[in-house]
Amino acid sequence: MTDEQNVLGMELEPCSKDPMTGFERDGCCRSHPADTGRHELCAVLTEEFLEFSKARGNDLMTPRPELDFPGLEPGDRWCLCVGRWLEAIDEDVAPPVVLKATSEAVLEDVELATLEDYEFDS
């Protein structure tokens, strides 16, 4: 599907096609030169994280039809900005991470051991 690798050194797997996620809305949390927010981390959203993100000015829950954005709910998988996820760790509201669908580029900012501490247990 992609030649980019995940944080485990294997082929990057899709994060979500329903809802469709990724900077390019192709389902993958890959790195992209135009993505200044670095939507490279695949997370399984929680109520606590969604409320935290809304409080930080990024309401991911409210549908925005004009942007073809359905609104997200707990349990949805979504490509998150690396920086926002790190902020969420500091506030103890970081959602679990799907390692096979998280870009290896995240390792520039987050140690694998930290990601493994938050690994989604499917």
A tleap script that builds the chain and sets N, CA, C and O, in Angstrom:
source leaprc.protein.ff14SB
mol = sequence {
  NMET THR ASP GLU GLN ASN VAL LEU GLY MET
  GLU LEU GLU PRO CYS SER LYS ASP PRO MET
  THR GLY PHE GLU ARG ASP GLY CYS CYS ARG
  SER HIE PRO ALA ASP THR GLY ARG HIE GLU
  LEU CYS ALA VAL LEU THR GLU GLU PHE LEU
  GLU PHE SER LYS ALA ARG GLY ASN ASP LEU
  MET THR PRO ARG PRO GLU LEU ASP PHE PRO
  GLY LEU GLU PRO GLY ASP ARG TRP CYS LEU
  CYS VAL GLY ARG TRP LEU GLU ALA ILE ASP
  GLU ASP VAL ALA PRO PRO VAL VAL LEU LYS
  ALA THR SER GLU ALA VAL LEU GLU ASP VAL
  GLU LEU ALA THR LEU GLU ASP TYR GLU PHE
  ASP CSER
}
set mol.1.N position { 0.830 -1.203 0.000 }
set mol.1.CA position { 0.000 0.000 0.000 }
set mol.1.C position { 0.865 1.254 0.000 }
set mol.1.O position { 0.536 2.231 -0.672 }
set mol.2.N position { 1.954 1.237 0.737 }
set mol.2.CA position { 2.848 2.387 0.795 }
set mol.2.C position { 4.265 1.884 0.981 }
set mol.2.O position { 4.476 0.782 1.487 }
set mol.3.N position { 5.229 2.679 0.578 }
set mol.3.CA position { 6.603 2.247 0.792 }
set mol.3.C position { 7.147 2.784 2.112 }
set mol.3.O position { 8.293 2.512 2.471 }
set mol.4.N position { 6.327 3.545 2.834 }
set mol.4.CA position { 6.745 4.071 4.131 }
set mol.4.C position { 6.625 2.965 5.178 }
set mol.4.O position { 5.761 2.093 5.088 }
set mol.5.N position { 7.509 3.023 6.169 }
set mol.5.CA position { 7.480 2.015 7.224 }
set mol.5.C position { 6.820 2.566 8.484 }
set mol.5.O position { 6.724 3.776 8.690 }
set mol.6.N position { 6.368 1.628 9.317 }
set mol.6.CA position { 5.800 2.008 10.605 }
set mol.6.C position { 6.910 2.009 11.668 }
set mol.6.O position { 8.069 1.724 11.364 }
set mol.7.N position { 6.549 2.326 12.893 }
set mol.7.CA position { 7.530 2.430 13.978 }
set mol.7.C position { 8.156 1.087 14.338 }
set mol.7.O position { 9.147 1.041 15.066 }
set mol.8.N position { 7.590 0.002 13.837 }
set mol.8.CA position { 8.129 -1.336 14.080 }
set mol.8.C position { 9.052 -1.792 12.954 }
set mol.8.O position { 9.584 -2.902 12.993 }
set mol.9.N position { 9.243 -0.927 11.941 }
set mol.9.CA position { 10.127 -1.253 10.829 }
set mol.9.C position { 9.487 -2.120 9.758 }
set mol.9.O position { 10.182 -2.685 8.914 }
set mol.10.N position { 8.159 -2.227 9.791 }
set mol.10.CA position { 7.422 -2.995 8.787 }
set mol.10.C position { 6.641 -2.028 7.903 }
set mol.10.O position { 6.619 -0.824 8.157 }
set mol.11.N position { 5.999 -2.565 6.860 }
set mol.11.CA position { 5.194 -1.723 5.981 }
set mol.11.C position { 4.086 -1.027 6.783 }
set mol.11.O position { 3.414 -1.648 7.606 }
set mol.12.N position { 3.915 0.265 6.527 }
set mol.12.CA position { 2.889 1.053 7.216 }
set mol.12.C position { 1.500 0.551 6.824 }
set mol.12.O position { 1.174 0.455 5.641 }
set mol.13.N position { 0.697 0.235 7.822 }
set mol.13.CA position { -0.670 -0.220 7.582 }
set mol.13.C position { -1.628 0.965 7.664 }
set mol.13.O position { -1.319 1.968 8.307 }
set mol.14.N position { -2.790 0.856 7.014 }
set mol.14.CA position { -3.790 1.929 7.120 }
set mol.14.C position { -4.268 2.091 8.565 }
set mol.14.O position { -4.320 1.125 9.327 }
set mol.15.N position { -4.608 3.302 8.919 }
set mol.15.CA position { -5.140 3.607 10.251 }
set mol.15.C position { -6.658 3.466 10.241 }
set mol.15.O position { -7.227 2.749 11.063 }
set mol.16.N position { -7.315 4.160 9.298 }
set mol.16.CA position { -8.776 4.094 9.211 }
set mol.16.C position { -9.256 4.566 7.845 }
set mol.16.O position { -8.780 5.562 7.301 }
set mol.17.N position { -10.203 3.824 7.319 }
set mol.17.CA position { -10.883 4.239 6.085 }
set mol.17.C position { -12.308 4.684 6.402 }
set mol.17.O position { -12.981 5.260 5.548 }
set mol.18.N position { -12.774 4.419 7.634 }
set mol.18.CA position { -14.111 4.837 8.057 }
set mol.18.C position { -14.077 5.171 9.544 }
set mol.18.O position { -14.240 4.278 10.376 }
set mol.19.N position { -13.870 6.431 9.892 }
set mol.19.CA position { -13.779 7.573 8.979 }
set mol.19.C position { -12.431 7.607 8.250 }
set mol.19.O position { -11.423 7.112 8.755 }
set mol.20.N position { -12.437 8.200 7.053 }
set mol.20.CA position { -11.226 8.315 6.250 }
set mol.20.C position { -10.300 9.335 6.911 }
set mol.20.O position { -10.684 10.482 7.142 }
set mol.21.N position { -9.084 8.903 7.208 }
set mol.21.CA position { -8.135 9.746 7.929 }
set mol.21.C position { -6.870 9.943 7.111 }
set mol.21.O position { -6.771 9.472 5.978 }
set mol.22.N position { -5.918 10.636 7.687 }
set mol.22.CA position { -4.637 10.901 7.038 }
set mol.22.C position { -4.606 12.283 6.405 }
set mol.22.O position { -5.638 12.811 5.991 }
set mol.23.N position { -3.429 12.857 6.333 }
set mol.23.CA position { -3.269 14.188 5.746 }
set mol.23.C position { -3.815 14.223 4.323 }
set mol.23.O position { -4.411 15.217 3.908 }
set mol.24.N position { -3.614 13.147 3.582 }
set mol.24.CA position { -4.110 13.077 2.209 }
set mol.24.C position { -5.477 12.397 2.127 }
set mol.24.O position { -5.983 12.151 1.032 }
set mol.25.N position { -6.074 12.094 3.282 }
set mol.25.CA position { -7.348 11.377 3.367 }
set mol.25.C position { -7.303 10.097 2.536 }
set mol.25.O position { -8.190 9.810 1.732 }
set mol.26.N position { -6.219 9.335 2.768 }
set mol.26.CA position { -6.058 8.053 2.099 }
set mol.26.C position { -6.067 6.898 3.097 }
set mol.26.O position { -5.815 5.750 2.734 }
set mol.27.N position { -6.362 7.217 4.365 }
set mol.27.CA position { -6.444 6.187 5.395 }
set mol.27.C position { -5.153 5.944 6.146 }
set mol.27.O position { -5.143 5.210 7.135 }
set mol.28.N position { -4.036 6.559 5.686 }
set mol.28.CA position { -2.719 6.289 6.277 }
set mol.28.C position { -2.133 7.507 6.991 }
set mol.28.O position { -2.301 8.648 6.563 }
set mol.29.N position { -1.443 7.224 8.087 }
set mol.29.CA position { -0.754 8.263 8.867 }
set mol.29.C position { 0.698 8.349 8.408 }
set mol.29.O position { 1.620 8.019 9.155 }
set mol.30.N position { 0.882 8.791 7.185 }
set mol.30.CA position { 2.233 8.872 6.632 }
set mol.30.C position { 2.768 10.293 6.748 }
set mol.30.O position { 2.006 11.245 6.917 }
set mol.31.N position { 4.083 10.422 6.656 }
set mol.31.CA position { 4.673 11.760 6.652 }
set mol.31.C position { 4.445 12.383 5.279 }
set mol.31.O position { 4.374 11.682 4.269 }
set mol.32.N position { 4.333 13.707 5.256 }
set mol.32.CA position { 4.087 14.434 4.016 }
set mol.32.C position { 4.742 15.798 4.149 }
set mol.32.O position { 4.566 16.464 5.169 }
set mol.33.N position { 5.494 16.231 3.142 }
set mol.33.CA position { 6.229 17.501 3.254 }
set mol.33.C position { 5.328 18.716 3.497 }
set mol.33.O position { 5.778 19.697 4.088 }
set mol.34.N position { 4.077 18.673 3.059 }
set mol.34.CA position { 3.178 19.810 3.256 }
set mol.34.C position { 2.429 19.755 4.585 }
set mol.34.O position { 1.721 20.699 4.935 }
set mol.35.N position { 2.577 18.675 5.317 }
set mol.35.CA position { 1.839 18.492 6.574 }
set mol.35.C position { 2.642 19.048 7.745 }
set mol.35.O position { 3.400 18.321 8.389 }
set mol.36.N position { 2.473 20.323 8.014 }
set mol.36.CA position { 3.216 20.954 9.111 }
set mol.36.C position { 2.752 20.453 10.474 }
set mol.36.O position { 3.491 20.551 11.453 }
set mol.37.N position { 1.520 19.910 10.547 }
set mol.37.CA position { 1.013 19.371 11.801 }
set mol.37.C position { 1.506 17.971 12.100 }
set mol.37.O position { 1.370 17.488 13.225 }
set mol.38.N position { 2.075 17.319 11.108 }
set mol.38.CA position { 2.621 15.965 11.248 }
set mol.38.C position { 1.578 14.974 11.783 }
set mol.38.O position { 1.708 14.468 12.897 }
set mol.39.N position { 0.555 14.707 10.984 }
set mol.39.CA position { -0.495 13.740 11.318 }
set mol.39.C position { 0.014 12.329 11.046 }
set mol.39.O position { -0.452 11.662 10.122 }
set mol.40.N position { 0.965 11.880 11.849 }
set mol.40.CA position { 1.703 10.647 11.593 }
set mol.40.C position { 1.429 9.537 12.613 }
set mol.40.O position { 1.928 8.423 12.458 }
set mol.41.N position { 0.656 9.825 13.632 }
set mol.41.CA position { 0.436 8.884 14.718 }
set mol.41.C position { -1.002 8.385 14.690 }
set mol.41.O position { -1.935 9.181 14.793 }
set mol.42.N position { -1.190 7.086 14.553 }
set mol.42.CA position { -2.531 6.495 14.524 }
set mol.42.C position { -2.969 6.186 15.955 }
set mol.42.O position { -2.330 5.408 16.664 }
set mol.43.N position { -4.069 6.810 16.358 }
set mol.43.CA position { -4.573 6.622 17.718 }
set mol.43.C position { -6.016 6.134 17.693 }
set mol.43.O position { -6.760 6.380 16.743 }
set mol.44.N position { -6.387 5.441 18.757 }
set mol.44.CA position { -7.778 5.055 18.981 }
set mol.44.C position { -8.325 6.082 19.966 }
set mol.44.O position { -7.933 6.117 21.133 }
set mol.45.N position { -9.230 6.910 19.478 }
set mol.45.CA position { -9.670 8.068 20.262 }
set mol.45.C position { -10.471 7.677 21.494 }
set mol.45.O position { -11.206 6.690 21.509 }
set mol.46.N position { -10.297 8.491 22.523 }
set mol.46.CA position { -11.029 8.332 23.779 }
set mol.46.C position { -11.814 9.608 24.048 }
set mol.46.O position { -11.496 10.668 23.510 }
set mol.47.N position { -12.833 9.498 24.877 }
set mol.47.CA position { -13.623 10.667 25.273 }
set mol.47.C position { -12.721 11.719 25.905 }
set mol.47.O position { -12.849 12.909 25.616 }
set mol.48.N position { -11.808 11.278 26.768 }
set mol.48.CA position { -10.908 12.215 27.461 }
set mol.48.C position { -10.021 12.976 26.474 }
set mol.48.O position { -9.815 14.180 26.628 }
set mol.49.N position { -9.498 12.285 25.468 }
set mol.49.CA position { -8.659 12.974 24.494 }
set mol.49.C position { -9.483 13.932 23.643 }
set mol.49.O position { -9.044 15.050 23.372 }
set mol.50.N position { -10.671 13.511 23.217 }
set mol.50.CA position { -11.510 14.385 22.397 }
set mol.50.C position { -11.867 15.672 23.140 }
set mol.50.O position { -11.856 16.752 22.550 }
set mol.51.N position { -12.182 15.559 24.428 }
set mol.51.CA position { -12.472 16.760 25.238 }
set mol.51.C position { -11.225 17.627 25.390 }
set mol.51.O position { -11.308 18.853 25.308 }
set mol.52.N position { -10.086 17.004 25.608 }
set mol.52.CA position { -8.813 17.711 25.718 }
set mol.52.C position { -8.507 18.473 24.427 }
set mol.52.O position { -8.130 19.644 24.467 }
set mol.53.N position { -8.671 17.807 23.288 }
set mol.53.CA position { -8.389 18.441 22.008 }
set mol.53.C position { -9.325 19.628 21.769 }
set mol.53.O position { -8.895 20.676 21.288 }
set mol.54.N position { -10.591 19.458 22.103 }
set mol.54.CA position { -11.559 20.550 21.957 }
set mol.54.C position { -11.158 21.738 22.831 }
set mol.54.O position { -11.223 22.886 22.392 }
set mol.55.N position { -10.747 21.461 24.054 }
set mol.55.CA position { -10.325 22.531 24.963 }
set mol.55.C position { -9.080 23.261 24.443 }
set mol.55.O position { -8.861 24.430 24.760 }
set mol.56.N position { -8.274 22.564 23.644 }
set mol.56.CA position { -7.069 23.162 23.055 }
set mol.56.C position { -7.360 23.847 21.723 }
set mol.56.O position { -6.441 24.313 21.050 }
set mol.57.N position { -8.636 23.909 21.340 }
set mol.57.CA position { -9.016 24.628 20.128 }
set mol.57.C position { -9.179 23.776 18.886 }
set mol.57.O position { -9.348 24.314 17.791 }
set mol.58.N position { -9.134 22.452 19.028 }
set mol.58.CA position { -9.315 21.569 17.875 }
set mol.58.C position { -10.458 20.609 18.174 }
set mol.58.O position { -10.249 19.514 18.695 }
set mol.59.N position { -11.673 21.040 17.835 }
set mol.59.CA position { -12.874 20.244 18.086 }
set mol.59.C position { -12.971 19.156 17.017 }
set mol.59.O position { -13.314 19.425 15.866 }
set mol.60.N position { -12.666 17.937 17.416 }
set mol.60.CA position { -12.732 16.806 16.494 }
set mol.60.C position { -14.080 16.095 16.546 }
set mol.60.O position { -14.318 15.160 15.781 }
set mol.61.N position { -14.961 16.531 17.442 }
set mol.61.CA position { -16.235 15.842 17.622 }
set mol.61.C position { -17.353 16.399 16.744 }
set mol.61.O position { -18.251 15.658 16.345 }
set mol.62.N position { -17.308 17.682 16.443 }
set mol.62.CA position { -18.383 18.321 15.695 }
set mol.62.C position { -18.228 18.087 14.194 }
set mol.62.O position { -17.184 18.408 13.626 }
set mol.63.N position { -19.249 17.534 13.548 }
set mol.63.CA position { -19.181 17.349 12.094 }
set mol.63.C position { -19.017 18.700 11.377 }
set mol.63.O position { -19.607 19.705 11.774 }
set mol.64.N position { -18.210 18.698 10.322 }
set mol.64.CA position { -18.007 19.883 9.480 }
set mol.64.C position { -18.223 19.460 8.025 }
set mol.64.O position { -17.261 19.193 7.304 }
set mol.65.N position { -19.491 19.399 7.595 }
set mol.65.CA position { -19.793 18.912 6.241 }
set mol.65.C position { -19.062 19.699 5.146 }
set mol.65.O position { -18.700 19.136 4.114 }
set mol.66.N position { -18.849 20.988 5.370 }
set mol.66.CA position { -18.174 21.807 4.356 }
set mol.66.C position { -16.720 21.380 4.153 }
set mol.66.O position { -16.110 21.694 3.131 }
set mol.67.N position { -16.173 20.661 5.137 }
set mol.67.CA position { -14.812 20.142 5.029 }
set mol.67.C position { -14.808 18.624 4.824 }
set mol.67.O position { -13.762 17.977 4.881 }
set mol.68.N position { -16.001 18.073 4.584 }
set mol.68.CA position { -16.155 16.629 4.441 }
set mol.68.C position { -15.604 15.902 5.671 }
set mol.68.O position { -14.954 14.862 5.571 }
set mol.69.N position { -15.895 16.498 6.844 }
set mol.69.CA position { -15.422 15.935 8.116 }
set mol.69.C position { -16.628 15.440 8.904 }
set mol.69.O position { -17.511 16.234 9.229 }
set mol.70.N position { -16.688 14.137 9.220 }
set mol.70.CA position { -17.880 13.568 9.837 }
set mol.70.C position { -18.027 13.827 11.330 }
set mol.70.O position { -19.099 13.602 11.890 }
set mol.71.N position { -16.969 14.295 11.981 }
set mol.71.CA position { -16.970 14.356 13.437 }
set mol.71.C position { -16.562 12.988 13.970 }
set mol.71.O position { -16.952 11.956 13.423 }
set mol.72.N position { -15.781 12.992 15.033 }
set mol.72.CA position { -15.224 11.747 15.561 }
set mol.72.C position { -15.817 11.412 16.916 }
set mol.72.O position { -16.329 12.282 17.621 }
set mol.73.N position { -15.741 10.144 17.266 }
set mol.73.CA position { -16.245 9.699 18.563 }
set mol.73.C position { -15.277 8.687 19.150 }
set mol.73.O position { -14.428 8.142 18.444 }
set mol.74.N position { -15.411 8.438 20.450 }
set mol.74.CA position { -14.528 7.452 21.075 }
set mol.74.C position { -14.568 6.126 20.319 }
set mol.74.O position { -15.627 5.656 19.901 }
set mol.75.N position { -13.376 5.536 20.155 }
set mol.75.CA position { -13.259 4.272 19.442 }
set mol.75.C position { -12.834 4.445 17.996 }
set mol.75.O position { -12.324 3.506 17.385 }
set mol.76.N position { -13.040 5.654 17.429 }
set mol.76.CA position { -12.579 5.905 16.064 }
set mol.76.C position { -11.060 5.915 16.042 }
set mol.76.O position { -10.417 6.325 17.008 }
set mol.77.N position { -10.494 5.461 14.935 }
set mol.77.CA position { -9.048 5.569 14.713 }
set mol.77.C position { -8.811 6.814 13.882 }
set mol.77.O position { -9.555 7.092 12.941 }
set mol.78.N position { -7.761 7.573 14.235 }
set mol.78.CA position { -7.517 8.848 13.567 }
set mol.78.C position { -6.025 9.174 13.599 }
set mol.78.O position { -5.332 8.873 14.570 }
set mol.79.N position { -5.551 9.785 12.536 }
set mol.79.CA position { -4.157 10.231 12.482 }
set mol.79.C position { -4.021 11.535 13.266 }
set mol.79.O position { -4.579 12.561 12.879 }
set mol.80.N position { -3.287 11.485 14.352 }
set mol.80.CA position { -3.106 12.657 15.204 }
set mol.80.C position { -1.779 13.349 14.928 }
set mol.80.O position { -0.823 12.742 14.444 }
set mol.81.N position { -1.753 14.639 15.251 }
set mol.81.CA position { -0.504 15.403 15.220 }
set mol.81.C position { 0.387 14.893 16.351 }
set mol.81.O position { -0.061 14.711 17.483 }
set mol.82.N position { 1.632 14.673 16.023 }
set mol.82.CA position { 2.576 14.165 17.021 }
set mol.82.C position { 2.641 15.106 18.228 }
set mol.82.O position { 2.617 14.655 19.373 }
set mol.83.N position { 2.721 16.396 17.970 }
set mol.83.CA position { 2.823 17.378 19.059 }
set mol.83.C position { 1.622 17.359 19.990 }
set mol.83.O position { 1.786 17.466 21.206 }
set mol.84.N position { 0.416 17.224 19.444 }
set mol.84.CA position { -0.788 17.198 20.286 }
set mol.84.C position { -0.816 15.934 21.128 }
set mol.84.O position { -1.236 15.969 22.284 }
set mol.85.N position { -0.372 14.816 20.559 }
set mol.85.CA position { -0.331 13.577 21.336 }
set mol.85.C position { 0.653 13.708 22.493 }
set mol.85.O position { 0.380 13.245 23.601 }
set mol.86.N position { 1.795 14.335 22.237 }
set mol.86.CA position { 2.777 14.551 23.312 }
set mol.86.C position { 2.208 15.466 24.395 }
set mol.86.O position { 2.448 15.242 25.581 }
set mol.87.N position { 1.461 16.486 24.000 }
set mol.87.CA position { 0.783 17.357 24.987 }
set mol.87.C position { -0.191 16.533 25.818 }
set mol.87.O position { -0.314 16.732 27.026 }
set mol.88.N position { -0.877 15.613 25.165 }
set mol.88.CA position { -1.864 14.778 25.858 }
set mol.88.C position { -1.199 13.862 26.884 }
set mol.88.O position { -1.787 13.556 27.921 }
set mol.89.N position { 0.017 13.429 26.596 }
set mol.89.CA position { 0.755 12.635 27.592 }
set mol.89.C position { 0.950 13.464 28.859 }
set mol.89.O position { 0.734 12.982 29.971 }
set mol.90.N position { 1.359 14.711 28.673 }
set mol.90.CA position { 1.598 15.595 29.824 }
set mol.90.C position { 0.345 15.797 30.659 }
set mol.90.O position { 0.427 16.014 31.868 }
set mol.91.N position { -0.813 15.728 30.017 }
set mol.91.CA position { -2.096 15.930 30.722 }
set mol.91.C position { -2.744 14.597 31.121 }
set mol.91.O position { -3.859 14.576 31.642 }
set mol.92.N position { -2.041 13.491 30.874 }
set mol.92.CA position { -2.525 12.152 31.217 }
set mol.92.C position { -3.824 11.785 30.500 }
set mol.92.O position { -4.692 11.122 31.069 }
set mol.93.N position { -3.950 12.229 29.228 }
set mol.93.CA position { -5.136 11.894 28.437 }
set mol.93.C position { -4.754 11.363 27.045 }
set mol.93.O position { -5.578 11.372 26.131 }
set mol.94.N position { -3.504 10.903 26.889 }
set mol.94.CA position { -3.065 10.406 25.589 }
set mol.94.C position { -3.819 9.132 25.230 }
set mol.94.O position { -3.893 8.205 26.037 }
set mol.95.N position { -4.381 9.080 24.018 }
set mol.95.CA position { -5.083 7.869 23.603 }
set mol.95.C position { -4.105 6.778 23.179 }
set mol.95.O position { -2.944 7.059 22.884 }
set mol.96.N position { -4.577 5.531 23.149 }
set mol.96.CA position { -3.716 4.429 22.723 }
set mol.96.C position { -3.301 4.578 21.258 }
set mol.96.O position { -3.994 5.199 20.452 }
set mol.97.N position { -2.142 3.986 20.944 }
set mol.97.CA position { -1.521 4.104 19.627 }
set mol.97.C position { -1.552 2.753 18.904 }
set mol.97.O position { -1.289 1.707 19.498 }
set mol.98.N position { -1.879 2.800 17.612 }
set mol.98.CA position { -1.814 1.615 16.764 }
set mol.98.C position { -0.437 1.635 16.099 }
set mol.98.O position { -0.228 2.340 15.112 }
set mol.99.N position { 0.492 0.865 16.642 }
set mol.99.CA position { 1.887 0.931 16.202 }
set mol.99.C position { 2.058 0.562 14.730 }
set mol.99.O position { 2.853 1.192 14.033 }
set mol.100.N position { 1.336 -0.434 14.246 }
set mol.100.CA position { 1.488 -0.870 12.857 }
set mol.100.C position { 1.012 0.179 11.858 }
set mol.100.O position { 1.353 0.114 10.677 }
set mol.101.N position { 0.218 1.156 12.333 }
set mol.101.CA position { -0.316 2.198 11.461 }
set mol.101.C position { 0.279 3.575 11.770 }
set mol.101.O position { -0.210 4.587 11.269 }
set mol.102.N position { 1.332 3.616 12.592 }
set mol.102.CA position { 1.997 4.866 12.958 }
set mol.102.C position { 3.320 4.974 12.206 }
set mol.102.O position { 4.145 4.061 12.241 }
set mol.103.N position { 3.508 6.097 11.528 }
set mol.103.CA position { 4.691 6.305 10.691 }
set mol.103.C position { 5.980 6.268 11.498 }
set mol.103.O position { 6.038 6.742 12.633 }
set mol.104.N position { 7.017 5.692 10.887 }
set mol.104.CA position { 8.330 5.664 11.527 }
set mol.104.C position { 8.857 7.081 11.786 }
set mol.104.O position { 9.737 7.264 12.628 }
set mol.105.N position { 8.334 8.077 11.079 }
set mol.105.CA position { 8.773 9.458 11.287 }
set mol.105.C position { 8.508 9.936 12.714 }
set mol.105.O position { 9.177 10.847 13.202 }
set mol.106.N position { 7.534 9.321 13.380 }
set mol.106.CA position { 7.219 9.683 14.769 }
set mol.106.C position { 8.415 9.436 15.682 }
set mol.106.O position { 8.575 10.107 16.702 }
set mol.107.N position { 9.252 8.474 15.314 }
set mol.107.CA position { 10.410 8.133 16.149 }
set mol.107.C position { 11.422 9.278 16.245 }
set mol.107.O position { 12.320 9.239 17.086 }
set mol.108.N position { 11.283 10.288 15.399 }
set mol.108.CA position { 12.132 11.480 15.504 }
set mol.108.C position { 11.845 12.240 16.801 }
set mol.108.O position { 12.706 12.947 17.323 }
set mol.109.N position { 10.609 12.081 17.315 }
set mol.109.CA position { 10.182 12.840 18.496 }
set mol.109.C position { 9.763 11.998 19.688 }
set mol.109.O position { 9.710 12.496 20.813 }
set mol.110.N position { 9.467 10.732 19.453 }
set mol.110.CA position { 8.958 9.872 20.521 }
set mol.110.C position { 9.722 8.554 20.486 }
set mol.110.O position { 9.852 7.931 19.432 }
set mol.111.N position { 10.221 8.140 21.629 }
set mol.111.CA position { 10.929 6.865 21.703 }
set mol.111.C position { 9.940 5.712 21.533 }
set mol.111.O position { 8.788 5.790 21.960 }
set mol.112.N position { 10.420 4.643 20.899 }
set mol.112.CA position { 9.580 3.474 20.695 }
set mol.112.C position { 9.040 2.939 22.018 }
set mol.112.O position { 7.889 2.508 22.084 }
set mol.113.N position { 9.851 2.961 23.061 }
set mol.113.CA position { 9.396 2.461 24.369 }
set mol.113.C position { 8.185 3.255 24.869 }
set mol.113.O position { 7.282 2.679 25.476 }
set mol.114.N position { 8.156 4.550 24.624 }
set mol.114.CA position { 7.012 5.372 25.030 }
set mol.114.C position { 5.782 4.984 24.226 }
set mol.114.O position { 4.694 4.831 24.781 }
set mol.115.N position { 5.954 4.825 22.923 }
set mol.115.CA position { 4.827 4.395 22.090 }
set mol.115.C position { 4.304 3.038 22.541 }
set mol.115.O position { 3.095 2.815 22.584 }
set mol.116.N position { 5.218 2.137 22.875 }
set mol.116.CA position { 4.806 0.806 23.328 }
set mol.116.C position { 4.036 0.878 24.639 }
set mol.116.O position { 3.151 0.056 24.881 }
set mol.117.N position { 4.358 1.848 25.488 }
set mol.117.CA position { 3.611 2.033 26.741 }
set mol.117.C position { 2.135 2.369 26.467 }
set mol.117.O position { 1.260 2.084 27.285 }
set mol.118.N position { 1.880 2.974 25.313 }
set mol.118.CA position { 0.516 3.410 24.944 }
set mol.118.C position { -0.083 2.544 23.831 }
set mol.118.O position { -1.090 2.912 23.227 }
set mol.119.N position { 0.541 1.393 23.566 }
set mol.119.CA position { 0.088 0.551 22.464 }
set mol.119.C position { -1.351 0.108 22.660 }
set mol.119.O position { -1.748 -0.325 23.741 }
set mol.120.N position { -2.123 0.228 21.586 }
set mol.120.CA position { -3.513 -0.223 21.593 }
set mol.120.C position { -3.539 -1.739 21.658 }
set mol.120.O position { -2.890 -2.413 20.859 }
set mol.121.N position { -4.284 -2.268 22.601 }
set mol.121.CA position { -4.407 -3.711 22.778 }
set mol.121.C position { -5.688 -4.163 22.095 }
set mol.121.O position { -6.772 -4.100 22.674 }
set mol.122.N position { -5.549 -4.620 20.853 }
set mol.122.CA position { -6.746 -4.947 20.072 }
set mol.122.C position { -7.318 -6.263 20.454 }
set mol.122.O position { -8.328 -6.684 19.890 }
savepdb mol mol.pdb
quit
